[in-house]
Amino acid sequence: MEHTQYSTKYISPIGTLTISAMNNKITGLWIENQKYDQSTLGEHVQKDSLPLFEEVKQWLNHYFNGEKPEIKFPIEPVKNSSFRHLVWNILSSIPYGQVTTYGKIAKQLEKELRGQRVSAQAVGGAVGHNPISILVPCHRVIGTDGKLTGYAGGIDKKRYLLKLENIRLEGDLVCMKDHFMKNN
């Protein structure tokens, strides 16, 4: 099994994105200059010609054109704590055009972890370290009061992505009655 980490660039409306893959699975997608980036994963070999990268770039083209593309390629965040993986799995279930809060994710995790206490701050740390931005939609997580908070790519990028998904904002507040995730 090959363990080379490959990467490519994609020019998007929110800046240059770096996409990484290993073993034919997407392992990362970072916004240029985001707080936590691919430098934590070690070396990457630039390889623009991977068919997987072409699939992701097509997905991104559709997404940035305001469509709701379905992810049909494998995603596997690099090995990390089991807690972060639980949070990232929940992030992956937040539908396009909807939001949830750090606190709601904490409550959902408490159920999954059979009553083990989980803080919204711990969830925030895991969300902030999400290595696959946009595809694992951490931009869809907001503060309990509806405020746009904590996006490693920058609040301006979070605002752009939410507006792209037709989520109504009033300043830095999401109109939650219109966009709050159901079953949460």
Sequence and secondary structure as in RCSB ss.txt:
>XXXX:A:sequence
MEHTQYSTKYISPIGTLTISAMNNKITGLWIENQKYDQSTLGEHVQKDSLPLFEEVKQWLNHYFNGEKPEIKFPI
EPVKNSSFRHLVWNILSSIPYGQVTTYGKIAKQLEKELRGQRVSAQAVGGAVGHNPISILVPCHRVIGTDGKLTG
YAGGIDKKRYLLKLENIRLEGDLVCMKDHFMKNN
>XXXX:A:secstr
     EEEEEEETTEEEEEEEETTEEEEEEETT SS GGGG   EE TT HHHHHHHHHHHHHHTT      S B
   S  HHHHHHHHHHHTS TT BEEHHHHHHHHHHHTTT    HHHHHHHHHT SBTTTS GGGEE TTSB   
 TT HHHHHHHHHHTT  EETTEE HHHHB TT 
